[in-house]
Amino acid sequence: MIIKTAEYLQSEADWRKCPPPNLPEYAFIGRSNVGKSSLINMLTNNKNLAKTSSKPGKTQTINHFLINKNWYLVDLPGYGFAKTSKTNREKWQKMISDYLLFRENLQLVFVLADARIEPQRIDIDFINNLGENGIPFAIIFTKTDKVSGGKTMSNMQKMKNILSETWEELPLMMQSSAVSGFGKEEILNYIEEINQQFSPEKEL
């Protein structure tokens, strides 16, 4: 897939105010500062599309982007550490949870994990929660340009080992680099493959 157009639509704190669910939708989420905005900008060929920040917790709403006029990309707030109050964190958690559970045109959640470090308990818990609720997802290991290929593969294998303890079938796992563009083609081709099977009548 080639991204020809990517335009910001809206930011909402309530999933019920999101755009009409008539197009396939893909959400990106991960621990705070995992490189989510940089990955989105790399995928869409627009370095200014999603706001990047070195401070965790920059994204605080459900942000919709219309891609190629025929599918939605959603930038969700990161989970985990953020310099904000407990009340705000709980509010974000409910906002994300409601969106994931009730957004009927959501095709897939891309869960981002930092390739430089071993799987974190917060990532495993989030992934298990998706599985328990029957929400389709894939895992993208980010920042592969900042670590050796061997280290990335080691951390991916550790993730597989942990999930294998409770999962019968492992989710798809991919690698990416927002710096080099590595992984872009695989991610976009996977989205295109799912798009071809999308039917609004079937989803609504």
C-alpha positions in Angstrom: 0.0 0.0 0.0 1.1 3.5 -0.8 0.0 6.4 1.4 -1.2 9.2 -0.8 -3.2 11.3 1.6 -3.2 11.5 5.4 -5.3 14.1 7.1 -6.1 14.9 10.7 -9.8 14.6 11.4 -10.6 15.1 15.1 -9.6 14.4 18.7 -12.2 13.2 21.2 -12.3 11.9 24.8 -15.5 10.0 24.1 -15.6 7.1 21.6 -19.3 7.9 20.8 -18.2 11.2 19.3 -15.7 9.5 16.9 -16.2 9.7 13.1 -19.0 7.5 11.6 -17.9 3.8 11.8 -18.2 3.3 8.0 -14.5 2.7 7.3 -12.0 0.2 8.6 -10.1 1.5 11.6 -6.7 0.7 13.1 -5.5 1.9 16.5 -1.9 2.3 17.7 -1.1 2.1 21.4 1.8 1.3 23.7 3.6 2.4 26.8 4.3 6.1 27.1 7.3 7.2 25.0 7.5 3.9 23.0 7.8 5.8 19.8 4.2 5.7 18.7 3.9 9.1 17.1 7.2 8.7 15.3 6.0 5.4 13.9 2.7 6.9 12.7 4.5 9.7 11.0 6.8 7.3 9.3 4.0 5.1 8.1 2.1 8.1 6.6 5.1 10.0 5.2 4.2 13.0 7.3 6.7 13.9 10.0 4.2 16.4 11.5 1.0 14.3 11.4 1.1 13.0 15.0 2.7 15.1 17.7 5.9 13.7 19.1 7.3 14.5 22.5 10.1 13.3 24.8 7.6 13.8 27.7 5.4 10.8 28.3 1.7 11.4 28.2 1.6 13.8 25.3 -1.4 12.1 23.6 -4.5 12.5 25.8 -7.4 11.9 23.4 -8.6 9.5 20.7 -7.1 11.0 17.6 -8.5 10.1 14.2 -6.6 10.5 10.9 -8.2 9.7 7.5 -5.8 7.7 5.3 -6.2 7.5 1.5 -9.8 8.6 2.0 -10.7 4.9 2.8 -9.5 4.0 6.3 -8.9 5.5 9.7 -5.7 5.5 11.7 -6.2 6.1 15.4 -3.5 7.5 17.7 -4.4 6.4 21.3 -2.9 7.7 24.6 -0.1 5.6 25.9 -0.6 3.5 29.0 1.7 3.4 32.0 3.8 6.3 33.3 2.7 9.8 32.6 3.3 13.0 34.5 -0.3 13.6 35.5 -2.7 12.9 38.3 -4.1 9.5 39.3 -7.6 10.8 38.4 -6.4 11.7 34.9 -4.8 8.3 34.4 -7.9 6.5 35.5 -10.0 8.7 33.1 -7.6 7.9 30.2 -7.8 4.2 31.1 -11.6 4.2 30.9 -11.6 6.2 27.7 -9.2 3.7 26.0 -11.1 0.7 27.4 -14.5 1.9 26.2 -13.1 2.7 22.8 -11.5 -0.7 22.4 -14.6 -2.5 23.6 -17.3 -0.6 21.7 -15.8 0.8 18.5 -17.5 -1.5 16.0 -15.3 -0.7 13.0 -12.1 -1.3 14.8 -10.2 -3.9 12.8 -7.0 -4.3 14.7 -5.0 -2.8 17.5 -1.3 -2.4 16.9 0.4 -2.8 20.3 3.9 -1.2 20.3 6.7 -2.6 22.4 10.2 -1.2 22.7 12.7 -3.6 21.0 15.5 -2.4 23.3 14.1 -3.8 26.5 12.6 -7.1 27.7 8.8 -7.5 27.7 7.3 -5.3 30.4 4.5 -6.6 32.7 2.3 -3.6 31.8 2.6 -4.7 28.1 1.8 -8.3 28.9 -1.2 -7.3 31.0 -2.5 -5.1 28.2 -2.1 -7.8 25.6 -3.8 -10.4 27.8 -6.7 -8.0 28.4 -7.1 -7.6 24.6 -7.2 -11.4 24.3 -9.7 -11.8 27.0 -12.0 -9.4 25.3 -11.6 -10.8 21.9 -10.0 -7.7 20.4 -7.8 -8.5 17.4 -4.2 -7.1 17.7 -0.6 -7.4 16.4 2.6 -6.4 18.2 5.1 -4.0 16.6 8.6 -3.8 18.1 9.8 -0.2 17.7 13.2 1.5 17.7 15.0 -1.5 16.2 17.6 1.0 14.8 18.7 1.7 18.3 19.6 -1.9 19.2 21.3 -4.9 17.6 19.3 -7.4 15.5 20.2 -10.1 18.0 18.9 -8.1 20.9 15.6 -7.4 19.1 15.1 -11.1 18.3 16.0 -12.0 21.9 13.3 -9.7 23.3 10.8 -10.9 20.7 11.5 -14.5 21.7 11.0 -13.6 25.4 7.7 -12.1 24.5 6.7 -15.3 22.7 7.8 -17.4 25.6 5.8 -15.4 28.1 2.6 -15.4 25.9 3.0 -19.1 25.1 2.4 -19.9 28.8 -1.3 -18.8 28.4 -1.9 -18.4 24.7 -2.7 -21.3 22.3 -1.9 -19.2 19.2 0.6 -16.4 19.3 -0.2 -13.0 17.8 1.6 -11.6 14.7 4.8 -9.8 15.7 6.6 -7.3 13.5 9.6 -5.0 13.7 9.9 -1.3 12.8 12.2 1.7 12.8 10.8 5.2 12.5 14.3 6.4 11.5 15.0 4.0 8.7 11.5 3.1 7.6 12.1 -0.6 8.4 8.8 -2.5 8.7 6.7 0.1 6.9 5.8 -2.1 3.9 4.9 -5.1 6.1 2.6 -3.1 8.3 0.9 -1.2 5.5 0.4 -4.4 3.4 -1.1 -6.1 6.4 -3.6 -3.2 6.8 -4.4 -3.4 3.1 -5.0 -7.1 3.4 -7.6 -6.5 6.2 -9.2 -3.6 4.4 -10.0 -5.8 1.4 -12.2 -7.9 3.7 -14.0 -5.0 5.3 -17.7 -4.6 4.8 -19.6 -1.8 6.6 -22.8 -3.8 6.5 -21.1 -6.7 8.2 -19.6 -4.5 10.9 -22.6 -2.4 11.8 
